[in-house]
Amino acid sequence: MPQLLNFLYLLITLPFIFCAHQNKYRCPTGWDINGTARRCYKLVNRPMPQIYAAKYCHALDRKSKMVRIQDEAENDFVRGYTYSGDIWLGAKARFDIIDTKAELFSPGLVLRWKNGKPVKYTNWEKQNGFNGMDKHHLCVVMNSRGKWVNAECQKSAKFVCERRLLDPLVSIDDISGDCPRKWTNFPETGGCYRSFTGVSNLTWLDADKLCGDAGAATKEDVALASIGSAAENKFVMDLARRRLPNWQHIFLGAIGDTKSKKHWDWVDGTNFSHYSNWDPSMPRGNHRMAALAMRRSGKWQNTYADRPLHGRTVVVCKFVPS
């Protein structure tokens, strides 16, 4: 009798469980669901160069883009689309300022997604990767082993488009605007922000990794905050004050040239020229002081990437939901 009752219970509750799952994870017709990554995917079996593949994804769905891989689990999921040959990934290398193994900044090729954000997770095939990049091999395909291979951008390959889920069902306690729990929305940018502190002797490089780890947890392209207006500058200050009322510095997501106020780049791909709030005496110092921070006054200063700032420091991370 108990077994019969259990069976009847499953018959009654299973449709409700199934419907709840369907409501939480929905994709447009013809798209595949990846509930773990909270994304929808669609394989396009029409080989074309990478630049046309990117345009095709946007034409297919205005919220769609070429696939971006954030972690090993997503890489394994996307690998399932390689059964009929290599597929494009939405990444391309460009000449930029980079952090070397010596923790210094120097010119070199940086692999970025189409939105300008640097690629954090990689899964290179042997004899491929940054050492295999040159002016003829700036793009990346995934092979049937799920490994990444340097490729000419003009070659033709199939590709996967990616977009967010349709209206995911979430608790009101889990969102702030359009942001996950613990993240704060700023309507002017549509971005989600979160502050962190409590780590002693934190360097800019540590802060950059902290934001990357936060991105892995949210399945978003999280980076140290970029700032595009006076209002956003104040918003970031207020967010830091809520975390640590007596804060003295905030690490910001930019790297650049200590001899110029103009030759700087936001690591999330935002245009640095739109707004700046340098202290009149900054930037200054030797070429290793190539990272950005905000003072309590709201003014910006350059600092070492591999040395902690003196005083109480807050990290502010940011992403714009895609």
ChimeraX attribute file (.defattr): number of C-alpha atoms within 10 A of each C-alpha:
attribute: neighborCount
match mode: 1-to-1
recipient: residues
	/A:1	6
	/A:2	7
	/A:3	8
	/A:4	9
	/A:5	10
	/A:6	11
	/A:7	11
	/A:8	11
	/A:9	11
	/A:10	12
	/A:11	11
	/A:12	11
	/A:13	10
	/A:14	11
	/A:15	11
	/A:16	11
	/A:17	12
	/A:18	11
	/A:19	11
	/A:20	12
	/A:21	14
	/A:22	13
	/A:23	15
	/A:24	17
	/A:25	21
	/A:26	22
	/A:27	22
	/A:28	15
	/A:29	7
	/A:30	10
	/A:31	17
	/A:32	15
	/A:33	18
	/A:34	18
	/A:35	13
	/A:36	11
	/A:37	20
	/A:38	19
	/A:39	21
	/A:40	23
	/A:41	25
	/A:42	23
	/A:43	19
	/A:44	17
	/A:45	14
	/A:46	10
	/A:47	17
	/A:48	19
	/A:49	16
	/A:50	28
	/A:51	14
	/A:52	13
	/A:53	25
	/A:54	22
	/A:55	14
	/A:56	19
	/A:57	22
	/A:58	17
	/A:59	12
	/A:60	12
	/A:61	13
	/A:62	11
	/A:63	13
	/A:64	22
	/A:65	25
	/A:66	26
	/A:67	27
	/A:68	23
	/A:69	24
	/A:70	20
	/A:71	17
	/A:72	13
	/A:73	12
	/A:74	17
	/A:75	19
	/A:76	14
	/A:77	15
	/A:78	22
	/A:79	18
	/A:80	13
	/A:81	23
	/A:82	20
	/A:83	11
	/A:84	11
	/A:85	15
	/A:86	24
	/A:87	29
	/A:88	31
	/A:89	26
	/A:90	25
	/A:91	24
	/A:92	23
	/A:93	23
	/A:94	17
	/A:95	11
	/A:96	14
	/A:97	20
	/A:98	17
	/A:99	16
	/A:100	11
	/A:101	7
	/A:102	7
	/A:103	13
	/A:104	16
	/A:105	21
	/A:106	16
	/A:107	11
	/A:108	15
	/A:109	19
	/A:110	20
	/A:111	24
	/A:112	21
	/A:113	22
	/A:114	19
	/A:115	15
	/A:116	17
	/A:117	19
	/A:118	19
	/A:119	17
	/A:120	17
	/A:121	14
	/A:122	15
	/A:123	16
	/A:124	17
	/A:125	15
	/A:126	9
	/A:127	10
	/A:128	16
	/A:129	16
	/A:130	15
	/A:131	9
	/A:132	13
	/A:133	22
	/A:134	15
	/A:135	12
	/A:136	12
	/A:137	16
	/A:138	20
	/A:139	27
	/A:140	27
	/A:141	25
	/A:142	25
	/A:143	19
	/A:144	15
	/A:145	13
	/A:146	22
	/A:147	19
	/A:148	24
	/A:149	23
	/A:150	24
	/A:151	21
	/A:152	17
	/A:153	20
	/A:154	14
	/A:155	12
	/A:156	17
	/A:157	19
	/A:158	22
	/A:159	30
	/A:160	24
	/A:161	26
	/A:162	23
	/A:163	23
	/A:164	22
	/A:165	21
	/A:166	15
	/A:167	11
	/A:168	15
	/A:169	14
	/A:170	11
	/A:171	8
	/A:172	9
	/A:173	9
	/A:174	13
	/A:175	15
	/A:176	15
	/A:177	16
	/A:178	17
	/A:179	20
	/A:180	17
	/A:181	15
	/A:182	13
	/A:183	20
	/A:184	19
	/A:185	20
	/A:186	19
	/A:187	11
	/A:188	10
	/A:189	13
	/A:190	14
	/A:191	19
	/A:192	23
	/A:193	24
	/A:194	23
	/A:195	23
	/A:196	18
	/A:197	17
	/A:198	12
	/A:199	13
	/A:200	10
	/A:201	13
	/A:202	21
	/A:203	21
	/A:204	25
	/A:205	17
	/A:206	17
	/A:207	25
	/A:208	23
	/A:209	16
	/A:210	19
	/A:211	25
	/A:212	21
	/A:213	15
	/A:214	18
	/A:215	20
	/A:216	17
	/A:217	13
	/A:218	15
	/A:219	17
	/A:220	18
	/A:221	25
	/A:222	27
	/A:223	30
	/A:224	28
	/A:225	29
	/A:226	24
	/A:227	25
	/A:228	19
	/A:229	15
	/A:230	13
	/A:231	12
	/A:232	17
	/A:233	19
	/A:234	13
	/A:235	15
	/A:236	27
	/A:237	22
	/A:238	13
	/A:239	18
	/A:240	25
	/A:241	16
	/A:242	12
	/A:243	18
	/A:244	17
	/A:245	11
	/A:246	13
	/A:247	18
	/A:248	19
	/A:249	24
	/A:250	29
	/A:251	29
	/A:252	29
	/A:253	27
	/A:254	24
	/A:255	23
	/A:256	25
	/A:257	22
	/A:258	22
	/A:259	14
	/A:260	11
	/A:261	17
	/A:262	13
	/A:263	12
	/A:264	19
	/A:265	21
	/A:266	23
	/A:267	23
	/A:268	23
	/A:269	18
	/A:270	17
	/A:271	15
	/A:272	18
	/A:273	13
	/A:274	9
	/A:275	12
	/A:276	16
	/A:277	17
	/A:278	18
	/A:279	15
	/A:280	9
	/A:281	8
	/A:282	17
	/A:283	23
	/A:284	16
	/A:285	13
	/A:286	12
	/A:287	16
	/A:288	18
	/A:289	22
	/A:290	27
	/A:291	27
	/A:292	24
	/A:293	26
	/A:294	24
	/A:295	17
	/A:296	16
	/A:297	10
	/A:298	19
	/A:299	16
	/A:300	23
	/A:301	24
	/A:302	26
	/A:303	27
	/A:304	21
	/A:305	26
	/A:306	18
	/A:307	14
	/A:308	16
	/A:309	19
	/A:310	10
	/A:311	12
	/A:312	18
	/A:313	28
	/A:314	27
	/A:315	29
	/A:316	27
	/A:317	27
	/A:318	28
	/A:319	24
	/A:320	18
	/A:321	14
	/A:322	13
